[in-house]
Amino acid sequence: MQLFGANTIDQAILGQITFYDDPRYVRSLLSTKAAVVLVPMTFDEPLPAVVLRVANPVEAFEMLFERFTPASACAATSGIHPTAVVHESAEIHPAASIQACAVIEAGVKIGSGTTVGANAFIGRESQLGEGCFVHPHAVLREGTLLGARVVIQSNAVIGSDGFGFRFEKGAHRRLPHRGYVQLDDDVEVGACTTIDRGRFGRTWVQAATKIDNLVQIAHNVVIGPHCIIVAQTGISGSARLGKYVTLAGQVGVVGHVEIGDQVVVAAKGGVSKDAPAGSQLMGTYGIPAKDARELVAHYRRLPKTAIKIKNLERELQELKGIVSVLLAKASSFNAGSTREYGD
């Protein structure tokens, strides 16, 4: 049998290899057209495909996928494309790649193996470490600092002015932002994400934190190492996150709060006050996940609860009527049985 590619379990065709490691996809597994399926060691169901049992199907599939689908050589040959605009004072390592129409301003330093994609902009006095990849059309404003192996996806803007205004004489006056953004080693920033510069000091994302597409990080925010920030999350100014924090999709964080290590905030959650380390938060007001689940369960039962309350109110009125009749009869009986005794 000759294999020519790798694909997902529901899209694979004859001649391709796929993997299975989650019971939720058993229906897709039974109908897959793949020639070979990687499965866990404990899997023993019969399949029409060739079954290969491995310790970790996902990891094994990733290795094979790289063999069948090698990453394209995104980085051009080392050197500066003739259409790039590079200031004479910029220091670019000979092993770096500056692609077509990129703009490199004065005082920029770019390390070995770093690629600046086509039409990307690197503002003055910025520094990019070794092995970074700034994808096409990304913008790094003045003074941005990147560690090693930082990835900036297309249309991300790093170092834009913060959203700060003072209301004076009937109008909003912009506050100057003269700080910068620092992204430490192995940070990744998704497409169309924006990270504002500090007003006075730095906005800081620490090592190995991964930021999804369409995320807004405001001025002077500090995000600890190894955090996961998922799409459409917004973090307001001067908030501080510890390490290994997870903010799921559409999470909102107010300014000046502190989120402890290993906090998890569920999708569409809100953080309006400090969150202690290890807590799991849900809901608009960021309450503990256990309490939030109970509230959701009660909320879903509200229609039935309302019917029960109406029935109880009706029964209560009926009981009140019965009690009134009984009290009237008792009063009449007591009045009729009253006797006067005399000499």
WONOR-V255522 format. One line per field, one symbol per residue. phi: phi as a letter, one per 40 degrees, with the letter a starting at -180 (. if undefined). psi: psi as a letter, one per 30 degrees, with the letter a starting at -180 (. if undefined). burial: 1 if it has 16 or more other C-alpha atoms within 10 Angstrom, else 0. Layout:
phi->???
psi->???
burial->???
This chain:
phi->.bcbabacccbcbdgbbaaaabdcbcccccbcbccbbcbccccbccbcccbbcbcbdcccccccccccbcdcccccddhbccccbbccccbbcdccbbcdgcbbccgcbbccgcbbcdgcbbcdgcbbccgcbbcdgcbbcdgcbbccgcbbcdgcbbgccccbabcbfgacbcccbbcabbbcdgcbbccgcbbccccbbbcbbcdgcbbccfbbbccgcbbccgcbbcdgcbbcdgcbbccfcbbcdgcbbccgcbbcdfcbbcdgcbbbadbcdgcbbagdcgcddccccccccccccddcccccccccccccccccccccccccccccccccccbbbac
psi->kkkflklleffklkflkalkgkffgeeeefgkglekkkllffkgkklflkkjklejeeeeeeeeeeeeikklieklkkakkffkjkkffkjkkfglkjakglkjakgkkklkgkkjlkglkjlkglkkakgljjlkglkjlkgkkkakhkkjlkgkjkglkliklkjkhgljkkkkjgalkkjakgkkklkgkkjklleeblkkjlkgkkkalhkkjakgkkkllhljjlkgkkjlkglkkalhkkjakgkkkllglkklkgkkklkglkjflkjlkflkklleghlkeeeeeeeeeeeffeeeeeeeeeeeeeeeeeeeeeeeeeeeeeeeeeefgkkkka.
burial->0000111111011001111100000000100111111111000000001010110011001001100100000011010110011100011110111111111111111111111111111111111111111111111111111111111111111111111000000000000011111111111111111111111001111111111111111111111111111111111111111111111111111111111111111111111111101011111101101001000000000000000000000000000000000000000000000000000
